[in-house]
């Protein structure tokens, strides 16, 4: 993994306390982030519940898009805001869909079609390399402009056909290294539960563990 960004290295982290906006309209992502925050006594309200608009994600990286979403929500709500930008990178597809992971599902968020698209592209390329990884970039932004940023990654392989109905997005076709089941076959605690319930397996959990150490504990 690449070296930590300056915000992860800094000793002057800002603590999160009280109420925070989760800058997402994605119910699956909202549920995971609420579960991750709940042990810390943080009151979380979503951007959707506040009626906030979704900003255009014009960044060239997961980190940049997470920052765009967090800063927009913090400015609109005048509260600290917490955003995730995450996606699947397939090695044989040159890292696609990457930051466009949600867009591949289209306006109807049809991830069955998005998973089929990945499989079709792999077959078109006669790809034998099915390695892939999930990336999650987390950003917490305050109305005064302060930001904290963290990133996590989990490596694995793509399976076909998809397996399991748990999780969301591309979870049913992603089997993390060291496991025999896909994210779609795992319980919430197995996938993203933090110790002692889980092992912080997912990309989002790994990024969150860094955030919690710096800003919550």
MDAnalysis code that builds the backbone (N, CA, C; Angstrom):
import MDAnalysis as mda
import numpy as np

u = mda.Universe.empty(651, n_residues=217, atom_resindex=np.repeat(np.arange(217), 3), trajectory=True)
u.add_TopologyAttr("name", ["N", "CA", "C"] * 217)
u.add_TopologyAttr("resid", np.arange(1, 218))
u.add_TopologyAttr("resname", ["UNK", "UNK", "UNK", "UNK", "UNK", "UNK", "UNK", "UNK", "UNK", "UNK", "UNK", "UNK", "UNK", "UNK", "UNK", "UNK", "UNK", "UNK", "UNK", "UNK", "UNK", "UNK", "UNK", "UNK", "UNK", "UNK", "UNK", "UNK", "UNK", "UNK", "UNK", "UNK", "UNK", "UNK", "UNK", "UNK", "UNK", "UNK", "UNK", "UNK", "UNK", "UNK", "UNK", "UNK", "UNK", "UNK", "UNK", "UNK", "UNK", "UNK", "UNK", "UNK", "UNK", "UNK", "UNK", "UNK", "UNK", "UNK", "UNK", "UNK", "UNK", "UNK", "UNK", "UNK", "UNK", "UNK", "UNK", "UNK", "UNK", "UNK", "UNK", "UNK", "UNK", "UNK", "UNK", "UNK", "UNK", "UNK", "UNK", "UNK", "UNK", "UNK", "UNK", "UNK", "UNK", "UNK", "UNK", "UNK", "UNK", "UNK", "UNK", "UNK", "UNK", "UNK", "UNK", "UNK", "UNK", "UNK", "UNK", "UNK", "UNK", "UNK", "UNK", "UNK", "UNK", "UNK", "UNK", "UNK", "UNK", "UNK", "UNK", "UNK", "UNK", "UNK", "UNK", "UNK", "UNK", "UNK", "UNK", "UNK", "UNK", "UNK", "UNK", "UNK", "UNK", "UNK", "UNK", "UNK", "UNK", "UNK", "UNK", "UNK", "UNK", "UNK", "UNK", "UNK", "UNK", "UNK", "UNK", "UNK", "UNK", "UNK", "UNK", "UNK", "UNK", "UNK", "UNK", "UNK", "UNK", "UNK", "UNK", "UNK", "UNK", "UNK", "UNK", "UNK", "UNK", "UNK", "UNK", "UNK", "UNK", "UNK", "UNK", "UNK", "UNK", "UNK", "UNK", "UNK", "UNK", "UNK", "UNK", "UNK", "UNK", "UNK", "UNK", "UNK", "UNK", "UNK", "UNK", "UNK", "UNK", "UNK", "UNK", "UNK", "UNK", "UNK", "UNK", "UNK", "UNK", "UNK", "UNK", "UNK", "UNK", "UNK", "UNK", "UNK", "UNK", "UNK", "UNK", "UNK", "UNK", "UNK", "UNK", "UNK", "UNK", "UNK", "UNK", "UNK", "UNK", "UNK", "UNK", "UNK", "UNK", "UNK", "UNK", "UNK", "UNK"])
u.atoms.positions = np.array([
    [0.848, -1.182, 0.000],
    [0.000, 0.000, 0.000],
    [0.884, 1.232, 0.000],
    [0.454, 2.289, -0.667],
    [1.254, 3.491, -0.755],
    [1.395, 4.156, 0.597],
    [2.371, 5.066, 0.684],
    [2.608, 5.758, 1.945],
    [1.391, 6.551, 2.350],
    [1.225, 6.742, 3.641],
    [0.068, 7.460, 4.147],
    [0.091, 8.900, 3.682],
    [-1.081, 9.446, 3.451],
    [-1.199, 10.850, 3.087],
    [-0.862, 11.704, 4.294],
    [-0.527, 12.986, 4.084],
    [-0.173, 13.840, 5.209],
    [-1.213, 13.867, 6.304],
    [-2.512, 13.837, 5.937],
    [-3.543, 13.897, 6.970],
    [-3.533, 12.660, 7.855],
    [-3.046, 11.514, 7.310],
    [-2.973, 10.305, 8.120],
    [-1.726, 10.322, 9.002],
    [-0.687, 11.044, 8.574],
    [0.548, 11.081, 9.320],
    [0.513, 12.121, 10.434],
    [-0.276, 13.154, 10.241],
    [-0.286, 14.262, 11.188],
    [-0.724, 13.803, 12.567],
    [-0.091, 14.426, 13.587],
    [-0.464, 14.130, 14.953],
    [-1.597, 15.039, 15.434],
    [-1.902, 16.068, 14.646],
    [-2.897, 17.059, 15.082],
    [-4.257, 16.749, 14.479],
    [-4.726, 15.539, 14.700],
    [-6.042, 15.170, 14.187],
    [-7.130, 15.846, 15.004],
    [-8.241, 16.091, 14.344],
    [-9.391, 16.682, 15.026],
    [-10.367, 15.584, 15.420],
    [-10.860, 15.654, 16.632],
    [-11.801, 14.648, 17.127],
    [-13.207, 14.902, 16.600],
    [-13.913, 13.815, 16.319],
    [-15.318, 13.880, 15.908],
    [-16.178, 13.688, 17.145],
    [-17.137, 14.548, 17.323],
    [-18.034, 14.443, 18.479],
    [-19.404, 14.988, 18.102],
    [-20.435, 14.483, 18.785],
    [-21.787, 15.008, 18.584],
    [-22.430, 14.506, 17.309],
    [-22.964, 15.414, 16.525],
    [-23.753, 15.059, 15.342],
    [-22.925, 15.192, 14.076],
    [-23.128, 14.259, 13.160],
    [-22.391, 14.292, 11.899],
    [-23.321, 13.904, 10.752],
    [-23.079, 14.488, 9.598],
    [-23.837, 14.148, 8.397],
    [-23.077, 13.073, 7.624],
    [-23.765, 12.003, 7.264],
    [-23.180, 11.012, 6.363],
    [-23.590, 11.405, 4.947],
    [-22.611, 11.812, 4.171],
    [-22.882, 12.408, 2.862],
    [-23.081, 11.331, 1.802],
    [-24.211, 10.647, 1.887],
    [-24.549, 9.642, 0.886],
    [-26.060, 9.548, 0.741],
    [-26.484, 9.136, -0.462],
    [-27.885, 8.801, -0.713],
    [-28.017, 7.302, -0.998],
    [-26.932, 6.563, -0.808],
    [-26.897, 5.119, -1.055],
    [-27.281, 4.394, 0.229],
    [-28.431, 3.703, 0.265],
    [-28.875, 3.073, 1.510],
    [-27.936, 1.993, 2.029],
    [-27.309, 1.236, 1.125],
    [-26.375, 0.202, 1.562],
    [-25.153, 0.800, 2.234],
    [-24.592, 1.818, 1.611],
    [-23.423, 2.487, 2.177],
    [-23.785, 3.192, 3.484],
    [-24.966, 3.824, 3.524],
    [-25.422, 4.495, 4.741],
    [-25.513, 3.511, 5.902],
    [-26.072, 2.336, 5.642],
    [-26.203, 1.337, 6.699],
    [-24.860, 0.911, 7.255],
    [-23.885, 0.676, 6.366],
    [-22.561, 0.264, 6.830],
    [-21.890, 1.361, 7.651],
    [-21.972, 2.596, 7.164],
    [-21.307, 3.691, 7.874],
    [-21.966, 3.952, 9.226],
    [-23.280, 3.830, 9.298],
    [-23.962, 3.998, 10.590],
    [-23.526, 2.905, 11.579],
    [-23.415, 1.679, 11.077],
    [-22.976, 0.584, 11.947],
    [-21.559, 0.829, 12.458],
    [-20.692, 1.343, 11.603],
    [-19.321, 1.608, 12.009],
    [-19.242, 2.727, 13.046],
    [-20.095, 3.726, 12.926],
    [-20.069, 4.873, 13.839],
    [-20.782, 4.609, 15.160],
    [-21.751, 3.694, 15.157],
    [-22.635, 3.543, 16.318],
    [-21.914, 3.258, 17.636],
    [-20.827, 2.462, 17.674],
    [-20.188, 2.208, 18.969],
    [-19.564, 3.447, 19.607],
    [-19.403, 4.497, 18.829],
    [-18.718, 5.683, 19.336],
    [-19.672, 6.767, 19.818],
    [-20.973, 6.466, 19.817],
    [-21.936, 7.428, 20.324],
    [-22.120, 8.647, 19.438],
    [-21.834, 8.491, 18.146],
    [-21.988, 9.596, 17.201],
    [-23.394, 9.555, 16.603],
    [-24.102, 10.666, 16.680],
    [-25.421, 10.761, 16.052],
    [-25.239, 11.050, 14.573],
    [-25.689, 10.144, 13.721],
    [-25.472, 10.277, 12.285],
    [-26.794, 10.501, 11.556],
    [-26.840, 11.548, 10.750],
    [-27.989, 11.830, 9.899],
    [-27.486, 11.851, 8.462],
    [-28.266, 11.321, 7.542],
    [-27.786, 11.229, 6.168],
    [-28.097, 12.497, 5.376],
    [-27.328, 12.692, 4.298],
    [-27.582, 13.814, 3.404],
    [-28.976, 13.706, 2.799],
    [-29.396, 12.467, 2.512],
    [-30.733, 12.276, 1.966],
    [-31.818, 12.691, 2.936],
    [-31.647, 12.362, 4.216],
    [-32.641, 12.739, 5.230],
    [-32.715, 14.253, 5.413],
    [-31.606, 14.936, 5.169],
    [-31.591, 16.404, 5.282],
    [-32.014, 17.090, 3.986],
    [-32.247, 16.308, 2.947],
    [-32.655, 16.881, 1.667],
    [-31.532, 17.582, 0.932],
    [-30.285, 17.185, 1.209],
    [-29.152, 17.828, 0.552],
    [-28.958, 17.267, -0.855],
    [-28.573, 18.128, -1.760],
    [-28.303, 17.693, -3.124],
    [-27.011, 16.886, -3.175],
    [-26.915, 15.988, -4.153],
    [-25.686, 15.241, -4.377],
    [-24.781, 16.057, -5.300],
    [-23.579, 16.392, -4.869],
    [-22.691, 17.164, -5.742],
    [-22.179, 16.316, -6.889],
    [-21.763, 16.959, -7.961],
    [-21.175, 16.237, -9.079],
    [-19.781, 15.759, -8.680],
    [-19.526, 14.485, -8.889],
    [-18.241, 13.908, -8.505],
    [-17.269, 14.055, -9.670],
    [-16.506, 15.136, -9.642],
    [-15.609, 15.474, -10.744],
    [-14.159, 15.120, -10.450],
    [-13.884, 14.512, -9.304],
    [-12.517, 14.181, -8.936],
    [-11.937, 13.062, -9.788],
    [-10.604, 13.014, -9.827],
    [-9.909, 11.994, -10.600],
    [-9.479, 10.815, -9.738],
    [-9.885, 10.809, -8.465],
    [-9.510, 9.726, -7.558],
    [-10.625, 9.518, -6.546],
    [-10.601, 8.366, -5.860],
    [-11.572, 8.117, -4.798],
    [-11.444, 9.192, -3.714],
    [-10.230, 9.529, -3.358],
    [-9.996, 10.516, -2.298],
    [-10.591, 11.879, -2.673],
    [-10.381, 12.298, -3.912],
    [-10.895, 13.600, -4.344],
    [-12.420, 13.624, -4.330],
    [-13.050, 12.540, -4.769],
    [-14.516, 12.509, -4.784],
    [-15.092, 12.450, -3.377],
    [-14.434, 11.727, -2.454],
    [-14.899, 11.719, -1.071],
    [-14.836, 13.121, -0.481],
    [-13.768, 13.849, -0.799],
    [-13.621, 15.207, -0.288],
    [-14.710, 16.124, -0.846],
    [-15.008, 15.984, -2.137],
    [-16.061, 16.809, -2.746],
    [-17.390, 16.603, -2.009],
    [-17.733, 15.354, -1.756],
    [-19.021, 15.049, -1.107],
    [-19.054, 15.534, 0.347],
    [-17.961, 15.306, 1.075],
    [-17.930, 15.708, 2.480],
    [-17.970, 17.217, 2.622],
    [-17.198, 17.924, 1.808],
    [-17.164, 19.381, 1.922],
    [-18.490, 20.012, 1.517],
    [-19.144, 19.455, 0.506],
    [-20.441, 19.992, 0.086],
    [-21.482, 19.811, 1.188],
    [-21.503, 18.639, 1.823],
    [-22.480, 18.388, 2.886],
    [-22.184, 19.238, 4.118],
    [-20.904, 19.390, 4.461],
    [-20.542, 20.198, 5.628],
    [-20.958, 21.649, 5.437],
    [-20.744, 22.173, 4.247],
    [-21.114, 23.566, 3.970],
    [-22.627, 23.753, 3.981],
    [-23.356, 22.786, 3.410],
    [-24.809, 22.912, 3.322],
    [-25.484, 22.738, 4.676],
    [-24.995, 21.801, 5.491],
    [-25.634, 21.490, 6.776],
    [-25.024, 22.249, 7.941],
    [-23.846, 22.851, 7.733],
    [-23.103, 23.518, 8.808],
    [-22.864, 22.565, 9.977],
    [-22.506, 21.349, 9.604],
    [-22.144, 20.302, 10.551],
    [-20.946, 19.544, 9.982],
    [-20.181, 18.857, 10.815],
    [-19.172, 17.952, 10.262],
    [-19.863, 16.921, 9.366],
    [-19.204, 16.560, 8.281],
    [-19.784, 15.610, 7.326],
    [-18.763, 14.536, 6.981],
    [-19.282, 13.351, 6.809],
    [-18.484, 12.143, 6.627],
    [-18.865, 11.527, 5.297],
    [-17.896, 11.364, 4.391],
    [-18.197, 10.808, 3.070],
    [-17.246, 9.676, 2.727],
    [-17.759, 8.733, 1.965],
    [-16.970, 7.619, 1.441],
    [-17.066, 7.654, -0.073],
    [-15.948, 7.435, -0.736],
    [-16.003, 7.144, -2.160],
    [-15.251, 5.842, -2.350],
    [-15.894, 4.896, -2.960],
    [-15.305, 3.568, -3.037],
    [-15.675, 2.912, -4.349],
    [-14.937, 1.867, -4.678],
    [-15.250, 1.162, -5.907],
    [-14.358, -0.038, -6.112],
    [-14.615, -0.715, -7.211],
    [-13.934, -1.945, -7.577],
    [-12.967, -1.675, -8.721],
    [-11.737, -2.138, -8.574],
    [-10.741, -2.013, -9.637],
    [-10.334, -3.413, -10.091],
    [-10.529, -3.698, -11.363],
    [-10.234, -5.020, -11.928],
    [-8.933, -4.929, -12.708],
    [-7.978, -5.748, -12.342],
    [-6.640, -5.629, -12.931],
    [-6.640, -5.862, -14.431],
    [-7.378, -6.864, -14.901],
    [-7.393, -7.168, -16.333],
    [-8.156, -6.125, -17.148],
    [-8.886, -5.254, -16.473],
    [-9.606, -4.170, -17.151],
    [-8.915, -2.836, -16.903],
    [-7.629, -2.894, -16.617],
    [-6.818, -1.687, -16.416],
    [-7.349, -0.805, -15.291],
    [-7.895, -1.455, -14.254],
    [-8.380, -0.722, -13.092],
    [-9.829, -0.294, -13.161],
    [-10.511, -0.551, -14.277],
    [-11.937, -0.227, -14.383],
    [-12.750, -1.239, -13.553],
    [-13.953, -0.848, -13.106],
    [-14.596, 0.452, -13.282],
    [-14.041, 1.562, -12.381],
    [-13.313, 1.245, -11.326],
    [-12.653, 2.260, -10.518],
    [-13.595, 3.321, -9.988],
    [-13.233, 4.597, -10.211],
    [-14.068, 5.681, -9.679],
    [-15.423, 5.754, -10.374],
    [-15.596, 5.002, -11.443],
    [-16.880, 4.978, -12.148],
    [-17.730, 3.769, -11.748],
    [-17.385, 3.105, -10.645],
    [-18.080, 1.872, -10.253],
    [-19.587, 2.055, -10.137],
    [-20.027, 3.126, -9.497],
    [-21.471, 3.359, -9.344],
    [-22.113, 3.686, -10.682],
    [-21.390, 4.411, -11.527],
    [-21.952, 4.820, -12.819],
    [-22.164, 3.626, -13.742],
    [-21.350, 2.585, -13.593],
    [-21.546, 1.399, -14.426],
    [-22.885, 0.729, -14.146],
    [-23.451, 1.000, -12.972],
    [-24.754, 0.435, -12.627],
    [-25.904, 1.248, -13.207],
    [-25.605, 2.418, -13.769],
    [-26.622, 3.237, -14.405],
    [-27.519, 3.963, -13.419],
    [-28.438, 4.755, -13.928],
    [-29.324, 5.546, -13.061],
    [-30.229, 4.698, -12.182],
    [-30.490, 3.467, -12.602],
    [-31.345, 2.576, -11.812],
    [-30.559, 1.747, -10.798],
    [-29.241, 1.995, -10.701],
    [-28.380, 1.272, -9.750],
    [-28.515, -0.240, -9.935],
    [-28.457, -0.667, -11.185],
    [-28.599, -2.081, -11.521],
    [-27.215, -2.745, -11.476],
    [-26.829, -3.233, -10.297],
    [-25.507, -3.829, -10.163],
    [-25.451, -5.242, -10.735],
    [-26.602, -5.872, -10.938],
    [-26.591, -7.147, -11.656],
    [-26.071, -6.913, -13.073],
    [-26.555, -5.840, -13.690],
    [-26.097, -5.502, -15.044],
    [-24.634, -5.081, -15.035],
    [-24.219, -4.356, -13.990],
    [-22.822, -3.918, -13.903],
    [-21.882, -5.109, -13.743],
    [-22.293, -6.085, -12.924],
    [-21.466, -7.287, -12.766],
    [-21.397, -8.075, -14.071],
    [-22.514, -8.143, -14.775],
    [-22.523, -8.826, -16.067],
    [-21.602, -8.118, -17.056],
    [-21.581, -6.792, -17.011],
    [-20.713, -6.020, -17.901],
    [-19.241, -6.361, -17.652],
    [-18.871, -6.455, -16.377],
    [-17.485, -6.824, -16.050],
    [-17.162, -8.211, -16.584],
    [-18.061, -9.158, -16.349],
    [-17.823, -10.524, -16.808],
    [-17.715, -10.574, -18.333],
    [-18.589, -9.840, -19.026],
    [-18.550, -9.824, -20.488],
    [-17.221, -9.258, -20.994],
    [-16.735, -8.192, -20.349],
    [-15.470, -7.587, -20.771],
    [-14.300, -8.529, -20.528],
    [-14.332, -9.245, -19.405],
    [-13.271, -10.208, -19.130],
    [-13.269, -11.326, -20.180],
    [-14.444, -11.764, -20.576],
    [-14.531, -12.819, -21.595],
    [-14.088, -12.298, -22.956],
    [-14.435, -11.060, -23.282],
    [-14.019, -10.472, -24.552],
    [-12.499, -10.423, -24.652],
    [-11.853, -10.172, -23.520],
    [-10.391, -10.081, -23.494],
    [-9.738, -11.443, -23.241],
    [-10.569, -12.484, -23.100],
    [-10.063, -13.822, -22.762],
    [-9.136, -13.756, -21.560],
    [-9.561, -12.956, -20.592],
    [-8.720, -12.706, -19.422],
    [-8.726, -13.899, -18.473],
    [-7.552, -14.362, -18.132],
    [-7.426, -15.409, -17.120],
    [-7.105, -14.807, -15.754],
    [-6.657, -13.565, -15.756],
    [-6.358, -12.856, -14.507],
    [-7.656, -12.249, -13.976],
    [-8.157, -12.769, -12.860],
    [-9.397, -12.264, -12.286],
    [-9.134, -11.528, -10.964],
    [-7.901, -11.068, -10.788],
    [-7.576, -10.312, -9.591],
    [-8.284, -8.962, -9.618],
    [-8.710, -8.526, -8.430],
    [-9.385, -7.234, -8.297],
    [-9.206, -6.743, -6.868],
    [-9.498, -5.492, -6.653],
    [-9.474, -4.970, -5.285],
    [-10.528, -3.885, -5.135],
    [-11.025, -3.777, -3.921],
    [-11.920, -2.686, -3.537],
    [-11.094, -1.616, -2.835],
    [-11.426, -0.365, -3.092],
    [-10.804, 0.771, -2.419],
    [-11.891, 1.616, -1.777],
    [-11.625, 2.104, -0.578],
    [-12.518, 3.044, 0.088],
    [-11.706, 4.236, 0.574],
    [-12.109, 5.419, 0.164],
    [-11.528, 6.658, 0.676],
    [-12.566, 7.325, 1.560],
    [-12.200, 7.624, 2.793],
    [-13.087, 8.296, 3.734],
    [-12.593, 9.710, 3.978],
    [-13.517, 10.637, 4.010],
    [-13.179, 12.030, 4.311],
    [-14.173, 12.568, 5.323],
    [-13.662, 13.225, 6.351],
    [-14.499, 13.987, 7.276],
    [-14.158, 15.457, 7.070],
    [-15.170, 16.264, 6.803],
    [-14.972, 17.697, 6.580],
    [-15.784, 18.494, 7.582],
    [-15.212, 19.587, 8.045],
    [-15.896, 20.498, 8.946],
    [-16.264, 21.779, 8.198],
    [-17.292, 22.515, 8.665],
    [-17.703, 23.734, 7.963],
    [-16.597, 24.779, 7.848],
    [-15.596, 24.742, 8.750],
    [-14.505, 25.726, 8.675],
    [-13.419, 25.331, 7.673],
    [-13.612, 24.199, 6.957],
    [-12.662, 23.804, 5.928],
    [-11.678, 22.722, 6.324],
    [-11.614, 22.371, 7.619],
    [-10.700, 21.317, 8.048],
    [-11.167, 19.968, 7.507],
    [-10.227, 19.134, 7.046],
    [-10.576, 17.802, 6.554],
    [-9.626, 16.765, 7.146],
    [-10.143, 15.551, 7.282],
    [-9.361, 14.378, 7.665],
    [-9.646, 13.310, 6.604],
    [-8.584, 12.661, 6.086],
    [-8.759, 11.711, 4.996],
    [-8.014, 10.403, 5.279],
    [-8.661, 9.293, 4.923],
    [-8.099, 7.968, 5.180],
    [-8.496, 7.039, 4.046],
    [-7.677, 6.000, 3.806],
    [-7.957, 5.095, 2.695],
    [-7.697, 3.647, 3.104],
    [-8.539, 2.742, 2.611],
    [-8.371, 1.318, 2.862],
    [-8.570, 0.524, 1.587],
    [-7.970, -0.664, 1.558],
    [-8.034, -1.518, 0.363],
    [-8.121, -2.978, 0.792],
    [-8.868, -3.768, 0.019],
    [-8.908, -5.215, 0.222],
    [-8.767, -5.885, -1.144],
    [-7.882, -6.875, -1.220],
    [-7.608, -7.572, -2.473],
    [-8.361, -8.903, -2.526],
    [-8.636, -9.348, -3.737],
    [-9.330, -10.611, -3.906],
    [-9.434, -11.007, -5.365],
    [-10.385, -11.899, -5.656],
    [-10.619, -12.368, -7.022],
    [-12.113, -12.272, -7.331],
    [-12.405, -12.203, -8.618],
    [-13.791, -12.162, -9.070],
    [-14.275, -13.575, -9.400],
    [-15.485, -13.884, -8.955],
    [-16.078, -15.195, -9.247],
    [-17.280, -15.008, -10.173],
    [-17.647, -16.079, -10.838],
    [-18.851, -16.061, -11.686],
    [-19.469, -17.441, -11.678],
    [-20.788, -17.559, -11.499],
    [-21.727, -16.448, -11.319],
    [-21.620, -15.818, -9.930],
    [-22.257, -14.644, -9.740],
    [-22.235, -14.007, -8.424],
    [-22.841, -14.923, -7.366],
    [-22.358, -14.779, -6.145],
    [-22.800, -15.644, -5.054],
    [-23.237, -14.808, -3.856],
    [-24.453, -15.103, -3.373],
    [-24.947, -14.445, -2.177],
    [-25.772, -13.209, -2.474],
    [-26.598, -12.863, -1.500],
    [-27.487, -11.702, -1.662],
    [-27.273, -10.664, -0.573],
    [-26.259, -10.860, 0.268],
    [-25.965, -9.870, 1.303],
    [-25.109, -8.760, 0.703],
    [-24.893, -7.715, 1.487],
    [-24.079, -6.615, 1.001],
    [-24.786, -5.837, -0.090],
    [-24.007, -5.204, -0.950],
    [-24.586, -4.415, -2.045],
    [-23.508, -4.219, -3.106],
    [-23.902, -3.599, -4.216],
    [-22.934, -3.322, -5.266],
    [-22.349, -4.594, -5.868],
    [-21.029, -4.635, -5.965],
    [-20.324, -5.749, -6.582],
    [-19.984, -6.863, -5.590],
    [-20.488, -6.776, -4.380],
    [-20.140, -7.748, -3.337],
    [-20.315, -9.203, -3.758],
    [-21.404, -9.575, -4.480],
    [-21.605, -10.999, -4.779],
    [-20.564, -11.618, -5.712],
    [-19.769, -10.804, -6.414],
    [-18.774, -11.396, -7.311],
    [-17.349, -11.232, -6.785],
    [-17.194, -10.685, -5.577],
    [-15.855, -10.441, -5.039],
    [-15.563, -11.348, -3.861],
    [-14.529, -12.182, -4.012],
    [-14.106, -13.068, -2.935],
    [-12.753, -12.569, -2.403],
    [-12.739, -12.070, -1.172],
    [-11.492, -11.535, -0.632],
    [-10.458, -12.624, -0.402],
    [-9.210, -12.248, -0.517],
    [-8.123, -13.199, -0.306],
    [-8.224, -13.848, 1.066],
    [-7.956, -15.153, 1.098],
    [-7.975, -15.886, 2.351],
    [-9.341, -16.388, 2.755],
    [-10.347, -16.190, 1.893],
    [-11.714, -16.597, 2.213],
    [-12.283, -17.443, 1.082],
    [-13.270, -18.262, 1.414],
    [-13.907, -19.124, 0.419],
    [-15.261, -18.604, -0.018],
    [-15.725, -17.528, 0.610],
    [-17.034, -16.949, 0.280],
    [-16.869, -15.503, -0.173],
    [-17.835, -15.052, -0.972],
    [-17.824, -13.669, -1.439],
    [-18.358, -12.743, -0.349],
    [-18.147, -11.448, -0.551],
    [-18.756, -10.469, 0.350],
    [-20.279, -10.625, 0.366],
    [-20.847, -11.040, -0.765],
    [-22.290, -11.229, -0.849],
    [-22.797, -12.397, -0.029],
    [-21.903, -13.267, 0.421],
    [-22.285, -14.417, 1.246],
    [-21.952, -14.208, 2.718],
    [-21.386, -13.075, 3.056],
    [-20.964, -12.820, 4.433],
    [-21.970, -11.968, 5.185],
    [-22.034, -12.191, 6.487],
    [-22.862, -11.329, 7.335],
    [-22.197, -9.963, 7.448],
    [-22.963, -9.002, 7.952],
    [-22.418, -7.658, 8.136],
    [-21.202, -7.679, 9.058],
    [-21.288, -8.464, 10.136],
    [-20.157, -8.527, 11.068],
    [-18.927, -9.139, 10.411],
    [-19.139, -10.161, 9.577],
    [-18.005, -10.788, 8.900],
    [-17.356, -9.830, 7.907],
    [-18.181, -9.089, 7.190],
    [-17.655, -8.231, 6.135],
    [-17.003, -6.973, 6.692],
    [-17.735, -6.221, 7.500],
    [-17.189, -4.940, 7.933],
    [-17.235, -4.719, 9.441],
    [-17.564, -5.775, 10.198],
    [-17.574, -5.624, 11.642],
    [-16.183, -5.341, 12.191],
    [-16.135, -4.475, 13.195],
    [-14.864, -4.148, 13.833],
    [-14.669, -5.031, 15.058],
    [-13.430, -5.222, 15.490],
    [-13.191, -6.025, 16.697],
    [-14.003, -5.482, 17.878],
    [-14.595, -6.331, 18.728],
    [-14.417, -7.787, 18.754],
    [-15.415, -8.557, 17.884],
    [-16.399, -7.877, 17.272],
    [-17.388, -8.592, 16.471],
    [-16.801, -9.146, 15.177],
    [-15.924, -8.398, 14.571],
    [-15.346, -8.806, 13.305],
    [-13.876, -8.462, 13.248],
    [-13.308, -8.625, 12.051],
    [-11.870, -8.408, 11.887],
    [-11.560, -7.200, 11.010],
    [-12.580, -6.370, 10.757],
    [-12.333, -5.205, 9.916],
    [-11.860, -5.600, 8.531],
    [-12.583, -6.547, 7.897],
    [-12.128, -7.143, 6.642],
    [-12.277, -6.217, 5.445],
    [-13.401, -5.548, 5.312],
    [-13.678, -4.808, 4.085],
    [-12.796, -3.572, 3.942],
    [-12.741, -3.072, 2.712],
    [-12.009, -1.843, 2.420],
    [-12.512, -0.682, 3.261],
    [-13.847, -0.611, 3.423],
    [-14.430, 0.493, 4.201],
    [-14.086, 0.349, 5.679],
    [-14.113, -0.873, 6.192],
    [-13.745, -1.096, 7.586],
    [-12.276, -0.765, 7.827],
    [-11.421, -1.110, 6.869],
    [-9.991, -0.835, 7.031],
    [-9.714, 0.667, 7.039],
    [-10.396, 1.390, 6.173],
    [-10.242, 2.845, 6.185],
    [-10.810, 3.424, 7.480],
    [-11.938, 2.863, 7.931],
    [-12.580, 3.385, 9.133],
    [-11.718, 3.146, 10.376],
    [-11.016, 2.010, 10.436],
    [-10.141, 1.748, 11.579],
    [-9.063, 2.824, 11.690],
    [-8.546, 3.289, 10.569],
    [-7.564, 4.371, 10.591],
    [-8.208, 5.673, 11.097],
    [-9.418, 5.940, 10.582],
    [-10.136, 7.128, 11.020],
    [-10.446, 7.080, 12.516],
    [-10.903, 5.929, 12.982],
    [-11.280, 5.804, 14.391],
    [-10.076, 6.030, 15.300],
    [-8.931, 5.478, 14.913],
    [-7.734, 5.657, 15.716],
    [-7.344, 7.126, 15.806],
    [-7.515, 7.853, 14.709],
    [-7.097, 9.249, 14.668],
    [-8.129, 10.217, 15.234],
    [-9.418, 9.937, 14.995],
    [-10.441, 10.953, 15.261],
    [-11.539, 10.553, 16.227],
    [-11.583, 9.282, 16.657],
    [-12.686, 8.853, 17.499],
    [-12.223, 8.297, 18.843],
    [-11.123, 7.611, 18.883],
    [-10.747, 6.906, 20.119],
    [-10.005, 7.833, 21.083],
])
